[in-house]
């Protein structure tokens, strides 16, 4: 009996010591101190994302004010955020009246018309995270942004389809979980259109492939694109031969001046211009009348909605299909580009595009601007 009482006493004593060691959250007597809670508070306020070079960047956990520093990324921000009003600053020189019409939230979220290429504007706008090519800002400017509480995420690979897909996903990750899922959805659509074009154009005899030339027209001069340009991927996906693939011109680059003599030598069967005025200039050029595309009136204008389709933009996802309808109409006979545009604007832009605007998009840009 005595032994039992002793064992009970020891057990109760040990339990009491154990309970004293525990924090009494209900009464607050032994709650953790503020300093002990600080790490979890910091962790809840910030998170880490990786830029396109693999560098870790700390950003706010909730991002509601974003600053895409190039026009194409403003467009993609709207796509992945479903027009959620998150742009607090943008490359204002690339924001058209039509952009504002399609995305009315932009005029509210950036009511101050802050330019994301300006350090001062980014800070004044209250932007939390800016993103775009790392060369936009100097090291000193990036440090200035950091000290002001503006994180900068470098997104450098925008030269090809794979790079753009990665860029869209980085933007989605910056903006949040829902946006990241929508970015994945858009990438699947983009890659799906590339695959559709490749499948439709597969098996064409190399000798029967259409010779294609992409031209930019500005200041009464032509420039073309070689294999370094993203449009080259679209051309090849649609089964075309980019006659300027290896062209270097006077200097290496993505936009290369080319004269009429060279165009005649290439003799493209289909030519795509960046603007309606450019297409008319080609058709009226006395030096180009012997070119197959001119003789057969197969000179087309690249579609242009929020952004020119043939450059690094989200709307480039539709270009492989459009090119297919121009290069091989029989193989792409069931592709209705009006329906493609309608779906894209309705679903990815959340914009119910009227039939008249679909026609305008497919007709291309009426200006002579060399949009790059």
Helices and strands as residue ranges (DSSP letters): H 2-21, H 34-45, E 46-50, E 56-60, E 66-68, H 71-80, E 87-90, G 92-94, H 97-102, H 104-109, H 119-124, E 129-132, G 134-136, H 139-147, E 151-154, H 161-175, H 177-201, G 206-208, E 211-218, E 221-224, H 230-237, E 241-242, E 256-258, H 260-266, E 270-273, H 276-284, G 286-288, H 292-295, E 299-301, G 314-318, H 319-327, H 337-348, H 355-363
